[in-house]
């Protein structure tokens, strides 16, 4: 299959799944971007392809990047839908014998994480939302300082 045909299939699938995830009808989408319902139906089946202006409007409507709307490959990524703009699923990692993990290269590249960087490990132990998150320590400290400043300002205003 040619690369162009492959991208058209991804686009058609992405348009269909994103519309359904947003609980929109083809008619709703058509009204919001200024085309007919039939045009939306043809885009979702791969019978035709929206032009760049309509792709941009669709990406905005679905809150995804234009690049992901066109190129996101659900089979390759192992997930059903295009992630929201600025959000990423980098895959899975295994915890080593001493609790270590390796952050995927794509994550390090996109987020600018380099050897020697200090990360804060945050956790949630509530049932149903259990998980961990990593955050650069400088960002965490800036947020903590901002929160403390807000509390002190409030105390001084009273």
N, C-alpha and C positions, 0 to 999 in steps of 0.2 A: 504494500500500500504506500502511495506517495506521501511525503510529509505534509503536503497541502491538504490532501484528502483526510489524513489522520487528524489534522487540526480542525477541519470542518466537522468531523464526527465529534471531537471533544467539545467544540462550540455548541453544536446542536444539543448534545447531552447536557452540558452545563446550563444552557438556557432553560431547558425543560425542568431540570431538577431544582434550579434556583427559584424559578417561578412557583413551583409546588411548595418549596420550603417557606416561601413568603406568603403562602395561601392566597395567591392571586390567580385570577382567571386569565386566559389569553386576551380576553376583551379588556380587562383592567390594564394589562401591560400595554396593549395597543393604544388605549386612550392616553396613558401617561407619557408615551413617547411619540405619539402622533402618527401612528400607522394603522393599518387595518388588522383585524383579528386574523385574517387569512395570512397576512405577512408573518405574523408571530408564529402561526402554526407551521408555515413552511420553514422558518428558521429552526424551529425545534425538531423537525423531522430531517433536516439537512437537505431539503429540497432546494433551498436557496440560502444565501448568506447575507446578514445585514451589513450595510456599509459602515465605515469607521465612525461616522457621526452617531448612527443608531447603536453601534457597539458601545460607544462611550456613554450614551444615555442609559443603556441597559446595565452597564457596570455600575453607574451611579445609583440606579434604581435598586439593584441587588446588593449594593454596598460591598463590592469586590473590586479588585484591581482589573484594569482592562487586560493586562497581560494574563492574569489568572483566568479571566472569563474565556479568553481565546485558547490558551495553552494548557490549562490545568488538566491533568490526566488522572482521573479517579482510579484507574486500574494500577498505574505506576505508583501513585501515592498511597494506595491502600485505604482510601476513605471515600465516602459517597459523594461529597460536595466540595465545591470551591470554598476555601476558608474566607471569613470576612477580611476586608482590607486591613493590612498590617498585622494580621494574626497568622500564625504558622503552626503546622504540625510537623515536627522534625523526625518523627519515627519513634522507635522504642530503644531503650538501653537496658543492659543487664547490670545488676548490682554485683560487684566483685566480692571476693571473700572478705575483704576488709571494709566493705561499704563504699568502695569507689565506683564512680561511673565515668564514662567517656561521653562528653557532650559532642553530638554529631557535628562534623565539619561544616555542613551547610548552616547549622545554627550558629556556630562560632563566626563564620564569615558574615552572615547577615546581621548578627547582633554585635559584631566587632569585639568578640571575646578573644583575648590573646593570652599566651603563656605568662603566668605571673599575676594576672588580674585577680582581685579579691572579690568573691561573690558572697552575698548573704543568703543563707538557706532559710526559707520561710516554710511553715507547715500548718496544716489544718487537720485536726484529729477528729472532727465531728463526723459521725456516721453519715454516709451518703455524699460527703464532700471531701473525704480524706485525700490528702495529696501534699506535694511539696512544690515550691517554686524557687527559682534562683533569680537573684537581682544583683546588679553591680553595687558594691558597697557604697560608692560615692552617691549614687542615686538614692539609695535607702537613707543615707545620712542627711541628704538634702531634704527629703520628705519628712524625716523625723524633726529636723530643725524648723521646717515650715510649720509643722503641727505644734511644736512647743511654742514658737513665736505667737501663733494664733491663740493658744491658751493663755499665755502671759498678757497679751494685749487685751483679751476679754476680761481677765482678772483686774487689770489696771483701769479699765473703763468702768468697772462697777464700783 
